[in-house]
């Protein structure tokens, strides 16, 4: 039995909260993989395995391919200068990261073939459950592997009939349900490129994304539920499609398909009007009696597989193109080795189709797991909704955002007292830094015997830079380790490495397979270079403010472009959030740095003051006593320099559609600048509460 909650005080920042026992360590796939490559963890540390993975990247990624039984061929050389970078020799182990690299040239593979592995290739039986869908409205559906393959085969033929082939784009505006998965797999099976947004996006937000990539087919849903409200989306989809069908909107769209959210017999066709085709009619002509004559177009490692989008809060969203082989190997590495996902598991991650965690979630099929797809609010009809789903469906990997954990804590949930959660082996948190108190809550109020795997990465790499280690201890407030295959580091302003305990920039010093293939419509890679390589030549600069710990873990303190700089001292926003989360009256908060004239002098001479906005529990008002307590908590828990100059109350805190705080957008509003892309924000109207806030009218307090 692994030990949890080892002797500690809640203020012990490096306390070990959980440590796997020897039986569990040895049973992990990470342990087995290490044995296979000759760096057994019975005689070596994880750091030794990680060092080998970055020193010999070709051998490492090939070992991942072999360990996971890759189908097809993996080319002989790890990396070489690709056609966009110009001809060049193989770069080998010391490959410098940057655009234009070609990985494993000569490969032949198809990512969908690994998600839909046949029985003859070691895959699941046709009657085994592939997925369970649970909607907020209590709708439920299960689908076997045989049924999933048959649906994908019909969708594949429907897409091909509409002229979709390798390299063409297929776009969806669908919830986290079976249809999105089916369309992705059918698209990828043809070598085409998939891209998705969630149905809560506004028309402008959808067109900002799909208008750049010129899709051939678009599949949308007729509605969805959130917080008990039914939202209708068929008209919105029709308007988007009309724009995409014109020359001004790219003129590429040949078909709009509308899928029904309500799958009952009362509404088999969905809400379809005009030139749109219903989901049922679109697939009906392409079903075959045998149910499955699925084929897979095997292409190169660098074949584009999907396009993801940056949040777009500082400009038009970047269209980030990912390569099929890189996505497959990176997600295999994370799920199989770092999260110990294995055949027979049930993987659930609370996400929408507009967040990269959806792409991460569905990769569970490639690891032999079945998927638990939940769509809707995680707190409706009650705050324990996701824990109910985990119990009912026997979830083994329970994935959520740090925001969800914070919300569950504020709601007073104690799942350990109300739920069994017997099957849950791993709880994952991502999206933003998880506060130390969030770690405490998981082990004290959810489950003591569980691997809490916090990880941090991004849409840019469709995975993590720092991540969980199922063979090692979980320490309070720390992400356990650097991801295998990535030479992650913390750098100073000149790019030099920093030791433990010193904050700096999160960087990656080597080339890795899940680097973006390119940005869409960026032929000379200028935007690609600006995004990642402008700060440090030949080093990936991710834009997170981070520090190593003495135990080899990492603490992320927020985005470096949102880092506060009062009086020239850099402060990560997460350092303040961790303290404010201790105040029971505060439900949410956001902190920004506001530029103000320095010392009463000319405006050209400016400083930054820290401004904290708080959303309080219903019925409460921010008074002097509460302000004083917040300041005292920040001063005692962090330092005097962390204490905000201004603390102000707002009725709501804006976030992106994937739940991330939009500090930069709020800063723009406060300082009177237009927000570049409000469609990236879940409820843009909330920004109005920050414009000319009374608490900010006096520059100095």
C-alpha positions in Angstrom: 0.0 0.0 0.0 1.4 3.4 -1.0 1.7 5.9 1.8 -0.3 9.1 1.7 -0.3 12.2 3.9 3.1 11.5 5.3 3.8 13.4 8.5 3.8 17.1 7.7 2.3 20.5 8.5 0.2 22.2 5.9 2.8 24.9 5.5 5.5 22.4 4.5 6.0 23.4 0.9 7.9 20.2 -0.1 6.0 17.7 2.0 5.6 14.3 0.4 1.8 13.6 0.1 2.0 10.3 -1.6 4.6 7.7 -2.5 3.9 4.5 -4.5 4.8 1.3 -2.8 7.3 -1.1 -4.4 4.5 -3.3 -5.9 2.8 -0.3 -7.6 6.1 1.1 -8.9 7.1 -2.1 -10.5 3.7 -2.6 -12.1 3.8 0.7 -13.9 4.5 0.8 -17.6 7.2 3.4 -17.0 9.1 0.8 -14.9 8.6 -1.8 -17.7 9.7 0.7 -20.3 12.9 1.6 -18.4 13.7 -2.1 -18.1 13.2 -2.6 -21.8 15.7 0.2 -22.7 18.2 -1.0 -20.1 17.8 1.8 -17.5 15.9 -0.1 -14.9 14.4 2.1 -12.1 15.4 -0.4 -9.5 19.0 0.8 -9.9 18.6 4.2 -11.6 16.6 7.3 -10.8 13.9 8.8 -13.1 16.5 11.6 -13.8 18.8 9.0 -15.4 16.0 7.8 -17.7 15.1 11.4 -18.6 18.8 12.2 -19.3 19.0 9.2 -21.7 15.8 10.3 -23.4 17.2 13.7 -24.3 20.7 12.6 -25.0 19.6 9.8 -27.4 16.2 11.1 -28.7 16.1 8.9 -31.8 16.6 5.8 -29.7 14.1 7.0 -27.1 11.2 7.8 -29.5 11.8 4.6 -31.4 11.6 2.7 -28.1 8.3 4.4 -27.4 7.1 3.3 -30.8 8.1 -0.3 -30.2 6.9 -0.4 -26.6 3.4 0.7 -27.8 3.4 -1.7 -30.8 3.4 0.9 -33.6 1.7 -0.1 -36.8 3.5 0.7 -40.0 7.1 1.9 -40.4 9.2 4.4 -38.5 11.9 6.1 -40.6 15.6 5.5 -39.8 16.7 9.0 -38.8 15.3 11.0 -35.9 15.5 14.4 -37.5 16.8 16.2 -40.6 16.4 19.6 -42.1 13.1 19.4 -43.9 12.1 20.9 -47.2 11.0 24.2 -45.6 14.3 24.6 -43.9 16.3 23.7 -47.0 18.3 20.5 -47.6 20.7 19.5 -44.9 22.3 16.6 -43.1 20.6 14.7 -40.3 20.7 16.8 -37.2 20.9 13.8 -34.9 20.9 13.9 -31.1 22.0 17.5 -30.8 19.2 18.8 -33.0 18.4 22.5 -32.4 14.7 23.2 -32.1 13.2 25.4 -34.7 10.8 25.4 -37.7 11.5 23.3 -40.8 12.7 20.1 -39.1 11.6 16.7 -40.6 11.2 13.9 -38.1 11.7 10.2 -39.0 11.7 10.7 -42.8 10.5 7.6 -44.6 7.9 6.7 -42.1 4.6 5.2 -43.1 1.8 5.4 -40.6 -1.8 6.5 -39.9 -2.8 7.8 -36.4 -6.4 6.6 -36.7 -5.2 3.0 -37.3 -3.7 3.1 -33.8 -6.9 4.5 -32.3 -9.0 1.8 -34.0 -6.5 -1.0 -33.7 -8.0 -4.2 -35.1 -8.2 -7.5 -33.2 -5.6 -9.0 -35.5 -3.2 -6.2 -34.6 -3.8 -6.8 -30.9 -6.7 -4.5 -30.5 -9.9 -4.9 -28.4 -12.8 -7.2 -29.3 -15.7 -5.8 -31.3 -18.0 -6.1 -28.4 -15.8 -4.3 -25.9 -17.0 -0.8 -24.9 -15.1 1.9 -26.7 -16.8 4.9 -25.2 -19.5 6.1 -22.9 -21.2 9.5 -23.4 -22.9 11.3 -20.6 -24.6 14.6 -21.2 -25.6 17.2 -18.6 -29.2 16.6 -19.6 -28.8 13.0 -18.3 -28.5 11.6 -21.8 -26.3 8.5 -21.9 -24.9 6.4 -24.8 -22.4 3.6 -25.0 -20.6 2.4 -28.2 -18.6 -0.7 -28.7 -15.4 -0.9 -30.7 -17.3 -2.7 -33.5 -20.0 0.0 -33.6 -17.3 2.8 -33.5 -15.4 1.3 -36.4 -18.6 0.9 -38.4 -19.6 4.6 -37.8 -16.1 5.7 -38.7 -16.2 3.6 -41.9 -19.4 5.2 -43.0 -18.1 8.7 -42.1 -14.9 8.0 -44.1 -16.9 7.1 -47.2 -19.1 10.2 -46.7 -16.1 12.4 -46.5 -14.5 10.8 -49.5 -17.7 11.3 -51.5 -17.5 15.0 -50.7 -14.0 15.1 -52.2 -12.0 15.0 -48.9 -8.6 13.6 -49.3 -5.1 13.8 -47.9 -4.3 17.4 -46.8 -7.9 18.7 -47.0 -9.5 20.2 -43.9 -12.6 19.0 -42.1 -14.0 21.3 -39.4 -16.4 20.6 -36.5 -18.4 22.6 -34.1 -19.5 19.7 -31.9 -19.7 18.9 -28.2 -17.6 16.3 -26.4 -19.6 13.4 -27.7 -19.3 10.5 -30.2 -19.7 12.5 -33.4 -16.6 14.6 -32.8 -14.6 11.4 -32.3 -16.1 9.7 -35.3 -15.4 12.7 -37.6 -11.8 13.0 -36.3 -11.0 9.3 -36.9 -12.6 9.3 -40.3 -10.7 12.5 -41.3 -7.4 11.2 -40.0 -7.9 7.8 -41.7 -7.9 9.6 -45.1 -4.8 11.6 -44.3 -7.0 14.8 -44.1 -6.6 17.5 -41.4 -9.1 17.9 -38.6 -9.9 21.0 -36.7 -12.6 21.8 -34.0 -14.2 24.4 -31.9 -16.8 23.9 -29.2 -20.4 24.9 -30.0 -20.4 27.7 -27.4 -18.1 29.8 -29.7 -19.7 32.9 -31.3 -19.9 33.3 -35.0 -16.9 35.7 -35.1 -14.8 33.3 -33.1 -15.6 30.3 -35.3 -14.9 32.3 -38.5 -11.6 33.7 -37.0 -10.5 30.1 -36.9 -12.1 28.2 -39.7 -11.9 31.2 -42.1 -8.2 30.8 -42.1 -8.0 27.1 -42.9 -10.6 26.8 -45.7 -12.4 23.5 -44.7 -14.1 21.3 -47.3 -16.7 19.9 -44.9 -18.1 21.2 -41.6 -20.0 19.2 -39.1 -21.9 21.0 -36.4 -24.4 20.2 -33.6 -27.9 21.6 -33.4 -27.6 22.6 -29.8 -26.1 21.8 -26.4 -26.8 22.1 -22.7 -24.9 24.1 -20.1 -26.0 24.9 -16.5 -29.5 23.5 -17.2 -30.1 25.7 -20.3 -30.6 24.4 -23.8 -28.7 26.5 -26.4 -29.7 26.2 -30.1 -26.8 26.4 -32.6 -28.1 25.3 -36.0 -28.7 28.8 -37.2 -25.3 29.9 -36.0 -23.7 26.9 -37.9 -25.7 27.9 -41.1 -24.4 31.4 -40.9 -20.8 30.2 -40.4 -21.2 27.8 -43.4 -22.7 30.5 -45.6 -19.6 32.7 -44.9 -17.2 29.9 -45.5 -19.0 29.1 -48.8 -18.4 32.5 -50.3 -15.2 33.7 -51.9 -14.7 36.2 -49.0 -14.9 33.4 -46.5 -12.5 31.2 -48.6 -15.2 29.6 -50.7 -14.0 26.1 -49.9 -16.9 24.6 -48.0 -18.8 22.0 -49.9 -21.1 20.6 -47.2 -22.6 21.5 -43.8 -23.7 18.5 -41.8 -25.9 19.0 -38.7 -25.8 16.4 -36.0 -28.5 16.1 -33.3 -27.7 16.6 -29.6 -30.9 14.8 -28.7 -30.3 11.3 -30.0 -33.8 10.0 -29.0 -36.2 8.6 -31.5 -38.3 11.8 -31.2 -35.5 13.8 -32.9 -33.5 11.5 -35.2 -32.5 14.1 -37.7 -31.6 17.1 -35.5 -32.5 20.7 -36.3 -31.7 20.9 -40.0 -32.8 23.6 -42.5 -31.6 25.2 -45.7 -28.8 23.6 -47.6 -27.5 21.6 -44.6 -27.6 17.8 -44.5 -28.6 15.8 -41.4 -26.0 13.5 -39.8 -28.3 10.5 -40.3 -28.9 11.2 -44.0 -25.2 12.0 -44.6 -24.1 8.6 -43.2 -27.1 6.5 -44.4 -25.9 6.3 -48.0 -22.5 5.1 -46.9 -23.3 2.3 -44.5 -22.5 -1.3 -45.7 -24.0 -4.5 -44.6 -20.7 -5.8 -43.2 -20.5 -2.6 -41.0 -16.8 -2.2 -41.4 -14.6 -2.0 -44.4 -12.4 0.7 -42.9 -9.2 1.5 -44.7 -6.2 3.7 -43.5 -4.1 5.9 -45.7 -0.5 5.5 -44.4 1.5 8.6 -44.9 4.7 10.2 -43.5 5.5 11.0 -39.9 5.1 14.8 -40.6 1.7 14.4 -42.3 -0.6 17.1 -40.8 -3.3 15.6 -38.6 -5.0 18.4 -36.8 -5.0 22.2 -36.4 -5.3 23.7 -33.0 -5.7 27.3 -32.1 -4.0 29.7 -29.7 -6.3 31.4 -27.3 -6.2 34.5 -29.4 -6.6 37.0 -26.5 -3.7 39.0 -27.9 -4.6 38.9 -31.6 -6.1 36.7 -34.2 -5.7 33.0 -33.2 -2.6 31.2 -34.5 -3.5 28.1 -36.4 -1.0 25.5 -35.0 -0.5 22.5 -37.3 0.5 19.2 -35.6 2.1 16.2 -37.3 0.5 12.8 -37.1 3.6 10.9 -35.9 4.6 13.5 -33.4 1.1 13.6 -31.8 0.9 9.9 -31.6 4.3 9.4 -30.0 4.0 12.3 -27.6 0.5 11.3 -26.4 1.5 7.6 -26.1 4.5 8.7 -24.1 2.4 10.7 -21.7 -0.5 8.4 -21.3 1.3 5.1 -21.2 4.5 6.1 -19.3 3.6 9.2 -17.3 -0.1 8.4 -16.5 0.1 4.6 -16.7 -2.9 4.3 -19.0 -3.3 0.7 -20.1 -5.8 -1.6 -21.9 -9.0 -2.0 -20.0 -8.7 1.5 -18.3 -11.4 4.1 -18.5 -10.1 7.6 -19.2 -12.2 10.7 -18.4 -11.0 14.3 -18.8 -13.4 17.2 -18.4 -12.9 19.2 -21.5 -14.6 20.7 -24.5 -13.6 20.1 -28.1 -12.1 23.5 -28.3 -9.3 22.7 -25.8 -6.2 20.6 -26.6 -7.2 18.3 -23.7 -9.9 16.8 -26.0 -7.2 15.7 -28.4 -5.3 14.3 -25.3 -8.4 12.5 -24.0 -9.3 10.7 -27.2 -5.7 9.4 -27.5 -6.7 7.0 -24.7 -8.1 4.7 -27.5 -4.5 4.3 -28.8 -3.5 3.1 -25.3 -6.2 0.5 -25.3 -8.5 2.4 -22.9 -12.1 3.2 -23.3 -13.3 6.8 -23.1 -15.8 8.5 -20.8 -17.0 11.6 -22.5 -18.9 14.1 -20.4 -20.5 17.2 -21.9 -21.9 20.1 -20.0 -21.3 22.0 -16.8 -19.1 20.1 -14.2 -21.3 21.5 -11.4 -24.8 20.8 -12.7 -27.2 19.7 -11.4 -24.8 19.6 -8.4 -21.2 20.3 -7.6 -20.4 16.5 -7.3 -21.5 15.8 -10.9 -18.1 14.6 -12.2 -17.4 12.4 -9.1 -20.9 10.8 -9.7 -19.8 10.0 -13.3 -16.4 8.7 -12.1 -18.1 6.3 -9.7 -20.9 5.2 -12.1 -18.5 4.4 -15.0 -15.5 3.1 -13.1 -13.1 5.8 -14.2 -9.4 5.0 -13.7 -7.9 8.3 -14.9 -9.9 11.3 -13.6 -8.8 14.4 -15.4 -9.9 18.0 -14.5 -8.6 21.5 -14.5 -7.0 23.3 -11.6 -10.0 25.7 -11.8 -12.3 22.7 -11.2 -10.4 21.6 -8.1 -10.5 25.2 -6.8 -14.3 25.3 -7.4 -14.9 22.0 -5.7 -12.9 23.2 -2.7 -14.9 26.4 -2.5 -18.1 24.3 -2.7 -17.1 22.3 0.3 -17.0 19.0 -1.5 -15.7 16.0 0.4 -15.9 13.1 -2.2 -14.0 10.7 0.1 -17.1 10.8 2.4 -19.7 10.6 -0.4 -18.2 8.5 -3.2 -16.4 5.2 -3.5 -13.9 6.2 -6.3 -12.5 2.7 -6.0 -11.3 2.5 -9.6 -9.6 5.9 -9.7 -5.8 5.3 -9.8 -4.8 8.7 -11.2 -6.1 12.2 -10.8 -4.7 14.7 -13.3 -4.8 18.5 -13.1 -3.8 21.0 -15.8 -4.9 24.3 -17.4 -3.3 26.5 -14.8 -1.0 26.0 -11.7 -2.6 23.9 -9.0 -2.1 25.6 -5.6 -0.5 23.6 -2.7 -3.9 23.7 -1.0 -5.4 21.9 -4.0 -2.9 19.1 -3.5 -3.9 18.9 0.2 -7.6 18.8 -0.8 -7.2 15.9 -3.2 -5.4 13.7 -0.7 -7.5 14.8 2.3 -10.9 15.1 0.8 -10.9 13.0 -2.4 -8.7 9.9 -2.1 -5.5 9.2 -0.1 -4.3 6.4 -2.3 -4.0 8.0 -5.7 -1.4 9.4 -8.0 -2.1 13.2 -8.4 -0.4 14.1 -11.7 -0.3 17.8 -12.2 1.1 18.8 -15.6 1.8 21.8 -17.6 2.4 22.3 -21.3 0.2 23.7 -24.0 -1.7 23.7 -27.2 1.6 24.5 -28.9 2.9 21.0 -28.3 -0.4 19.2 -27.6 1.1 17.8 -24.4 3.2 18.6 -21.4 6.7 20.0 -20.7 6.5 19.0 -17.0 4.4 16.1 -15.9 3.6 13.2 -13.6 5.9 10.3 -12.6 3.9 7.3 -11.4 7.0 5.7 -9.9 8.0 8.8 -7.8 6.6 10.7 -4.8 4.1 13.5 -5.1 5.2 16.7 -3.3 2.9 19.4 -2.2 2.6 22.2 -4.8 5.1 20.6 -7.2 4.8 19.1 -10.7 6.9 16.0 -10.4 9.3 15.9 -13.4 10.3 17.1 -16.8 8.6 15.1 -19.6 10.6 12.3 -21.2 12.2 13.3 -24.5 12.1 17.1 -23.7 15.2 18.9 -22.4 13.2 21.3 -20.2 15.0 24.0 -18.3 14.6 27.3 -16.4 16.6 30.1 -17.9 17.6 33.6 -16.8 17.2 36.7 -19.0 20.3 35.7 -21.1 19.1 32.1 -21.6 21.6 30.6 -19.0 20.4 27.8 -16.8 19.1 28.6 -13.3 19.4 26.4 -10.3 16.7 25.3 -7.9 14.7 28.0 -6.1 15.3 30.7 -8.7 12.5 31.8 -10.9 13.0 32.3 -14.6 11.7 31.4 -18.1 10.5 27.9 -18.9 12.5 26.7 -22.0 13.2 23.6 -23.9 16.7 23.1 -25.4 16.2 20.2 -27.8 14.1 19.3 -30.8 11.1 17.1 -30.0 8.5 15.3 -32.1 5.4 17.2 -31.0 6.8 20.7 -31.9 4.3 22.2 -34.3 4.8 21.3 -37.9 4.1 24.9 -38.8 1.5 27.6 -38.5 -1.1 27.7 -41.2 -0.5 30.2 -43.9 3.0 31.1 -42.6 5.1 30.1 -45.6 8.4 31.5 -44.3 7.8 30.5 -40.7 8.1 34.1 -39.5 5.2 33.9 -37.0 6.5 30.4 -35.8 9.9 31.9 -35.1 8.5 34.9 -33.4 6.2 32.8 -31.2 8.9 30.5 -29.8 12.4 31.4 -30.8 12.6 35.2 -30.8 13.6 35.5 -27.1 16.4 32.8 -27.2 18.1 31.7 -30.4 17.8 28.0 -30.9 15.9 27.5 -27.7 12.1 27.0 -27.3 10.8 29.8 -25.1 7.4 28.8 -23.8 6.3 31.9 -21.9 5.8 30.4 -18.4 7.5 31.8 -15.3 8.9 28.8 -13.4 11.4 27.4 -11.0 13.0 24.1 -10.3 12.7 22.7 -6.8 15.4 21.0 -4.8 13.6 17.6 -5.3 13.8 18.0 -9.1 10.2 19.0 -9.6 8.9 22.3 -10.9 6.6 25.1 -9.7 4.9 27.2 -12.4 4.0 30.8 -11.3 1.9 31.8 -14.3 2.5 33.2 -17.7 5.7 35.3 -18.0 3.9 37.9 -20.2 1.4 38.4 -17.3 4.2 38.4 -14.7 3.9 41.4 -12.4 6.8 43.8 -12.1 6.3 46.3 -9.3 9.4 48.3 -8.7 11.4 46.0 -11.1 10.7 42.9 -9.0 9.2 40.0 -11.0 6.3 38.2 -9.3 4.3 35.3 -10.8 0.6 35.7 -10.6 0.1 32.2 -9.2 2.0 33.2 -6.1 -0.7 35.7 -5.3 -3.6 33.3 -6.3 -2.3 30.7 -3.9 -2.7 33.1 -1.0 -6.1 34.6 -2.0 -7.4 31.0 -2.3 -7.1 30.8 1.5 -9.7 33.5 2.0 -13.1 31.7 2.3 -15.1 34.7 1.2 -13.3 34.9 -2.2 -14.7 32.6 -4.9 -12.3 33.7 -7.7 -9.7 36.3 -8.3 -7.5 37.8 -11.0 -4.4 40.0 -10.6 -2.8 42.3 -13.1 0.0 44.8 -13.3 -1.3 48.3 -14.2 1.1 50.8 -15.6 1.1 54.1 -13.7 3.3 57.2 -13.6 6.3 56.6 -11.4 6.6 58.7 -8.3 4.2 61.3 -9.5 6.5 62.2 -12.4 5.9 62.4 -16.1 3.8 59.6 -17.6 6.8 58.6 -19.7 8.4 57.5 -16.5 6.2 54.6 -15.4 6.0 51.9 -12.8 3.6 49.0 -12.3 1.2 48.7 -9.5 -0.4 45.3 -8.6 -4.2 45.3 -8.8 -6.3 42.4 -7.5 -9.9 41.9 -8.5 -12.0 39.5 -6.4 -15.4 37.8 -6.9 -16.9 37.2 -3.5 -19.5 34.7 -2.3 -23.1 35.8 -3.1 -24.3 38.6 -0.9 -20.9 39.7 0.4 -19.3 43.1 -0.1 -15.7 43.9 0.0 -15.1 46.1 3.0 -12.0 47.4 4.8 -11.8 44.4 7.2 -11.8 41.9 4.3 -9.3 43.9 2.3 -7.0 44.0 5.4 -7.3 40.2 5.8 -6.5 39.6 2.2 -3.5 41.8 2.4 -2.3 40.1 5.6 -2.7 36.7 4.1 -0.6 37.7 1.0 2.0 39.5 3.1 2.5 36.6 5.5 2.1 33.8 3.0 4.2 35.3 0.2 6.0 38.6 1.0 5.3 42.3 1.4 6.2 43.0 -2.3 3.3 40.6 -3.3 0.7 42.8 -1.6 -1.6 44.5 -4.1 -1.8 48.3 -4.2 -5.5 48.0 -5.0 -8.0 45.3 -4.2 -11.4 45.7 -6.0 -14.6 43.7 -6.1 -16.2 42.6 -9.4 -19.2 40.4 -10.0 -17.5 38.0 -12.3 -14.0 37.0 -13.6 -13.5 36.4 -17.3 -11.8 33.3 -18.6 -11.1 31.7 -22.0 -13.4 28.9 -23.1 -11.0 26.4 -21.8 -11.1 28.0 -18.3 -7.9 30.0 -18.3 -7.7 33.5 -16.8 -7.3 36.3 -19.2 -5.0 38.6 -17.3 -3.7 40.4 -20.4 -7.2 41.1 -21.8 -8.2 42.6 -18.4 -5.0 44.7 -18.3 -5.8 46.0 -21.8 -9.3 47.0 -20.7 -8.0 48.7 -17.5 -5.4 50.6 -19.5 -7.9 51.7 -22.1 -6.6 49.5 -25.0 -9.0 47.4 -27.2 -9.0 43.7 -26.6 -7.7 42.0 -29.8 -10.0 39.0 -29.9 -12.9 39.0 -27.4 -14.4 35.9 -29.1 -11.7 33.8 -27.3 -13.4 34.8 -24.0 -16.2 32.7 -22.6 -18.4 35.8 -21.7 -16.8 39.0 -23.2 -19.4 41.2 -21.5 -17.7 40.5 -18.2 -14.8 42.7 -19.3 -17.1 45.8 -18.9 -16.8 45.4 -15.1 -13.1 46.3 -15.3 -13.3 49.4 -17.5 -13.0 52.5 -15.5 -13.5 50.7 -12.2 -14.1 53.2 -9.4 -11.3 51.7 -7.3 -8.8 52.5 -10.1 -9.6 56.1 -10.7 -7.1 57.3 -8.2 -3.6 56.2 -9.4 -2.1 55.9 -6.0 -3.5 54.6 -2.7 
